[in-house]
Amino acid sequence: MAGLALIISIIALIFSYLSYRKSGGSIDELKQKVEDLGITTETLRTKTADILNTLEKKVRGEEKRGDFGQQE
């Protein structure tokens, strides 16, 4: 059963590639889109890391002042 699913998925992949080529898409265009997506993802990752870093500094700054969270 798994072999049949694999064969069907490979056939679907071939059909999608042929449809993409028929609609005017090229390999170079597809590679450029993937690279652009990688750049966008990297930018998003960097911004998320900066926001989390800022949030961490705010939370840890409050802990250092002893406003809350002290347990003895």
C-alpha positions as CSV (number, residue, x, y, z in Angstrom):
1,M,0.0,0.0,0.0
2,A,2.9,2.4,0.8
3,G,4.5,1.6,-2.5
4,L,1.3,2.6,-4.3
5,A,1.1,5.8,-2.4
6,L,4.7,6.6,-3.4
7,I,4.1,5.9,-7.1
8,I,1.0,8.1,-7.0
9,S,2.9,11.0,-5.3
10,I,5.7,10.7,-7.8
11,I,3.2,10.9,-10.7
12,A,1.5,13.9,-9.1
13,L,4.9,15.6,-8.7
14,I,5.7,15.0,-12.4
15,F,2.3,16.4,-13.5
16,S,2.8,19.5,-11.3
17,Y,6.2,20.1,-12.8
18,L,4.8,19.7,-16.4
19,S,2.0,22.1,-15.6
20,Y,4.4,24.6,-14.2
21,R,6.6,24.4,-17.3
22,K,3.5,24.7,-19.6
23,S,2.3,27.8,-17.9
24,G,5.6,29.6,-18.7
25,G,7.6,28.9,-15.6
26,S,11.3,28.3,-15.8
27,I,13.8,26.6,-13.5
28,D,15.7,29.9,-13.1
29,E,12.5,31.7,-12.1
30,L,11.7,28.9,-9.6
31,K,15.2,29.0,-8.1
32,Q,14.9,32.8,-7.7
33,K,11.6,32.5,-5.9
34,V,13.1,29.9,-3.5
35,E,16.1,32.2,-2.8
36,D,13.8,35.2,-2.2
37,L,11.8,33.1,0.2
38,G,15.0,32.1,2.0
39,I,16.0,35.8,2.4
40,T,12.5,36.6,3.7
41,T,12.6,33.8,6.2
42,E,16.1,34.9,7.4
43,T,14.8,38.4,7.9
44,L,11.8,37.1,9.8
45,R,14.0,34.9,11.9
46,T,16.3,37.8,12.7
47,K,13.5,40.1,13.7
48,T,11.9,37.4,15.9
49,A,15.3,36.9,17.6
50,D,15.7,40.6,18.3
51,I,12.2,40.8,19.8
52,L,12.7,37.8,22.0
53,N,16.1,39.2,23.1
54,T,14.4,42.5,24.1
55,L,11.7,40.7,25.9
56,E,14.2,38.6,27.8
57,K,16.1,41.7,28.9
58,K,12.9,43.3,30.2
59,V,11.9,40.2,32.1
60,R,15.3,39.5,33.6
61,G,15.7,43.2,34.4
62,E,12.6,43.0,36.6
63,E,13.9,39.8,38.3
64,K,17.2,41.6,39.2
65,R,15.3,44.4,40.9
66,G,13.5,41.8,43.0
67,D,10.0,43.0,42.2
68,F,8.6,39.5,42.2
69,G,9.5,35.9,42.1
70,Q,11.6,35.7,45.3
71,Q,11.0,32.4,47.1
72,E,12.8,31.4,50.2
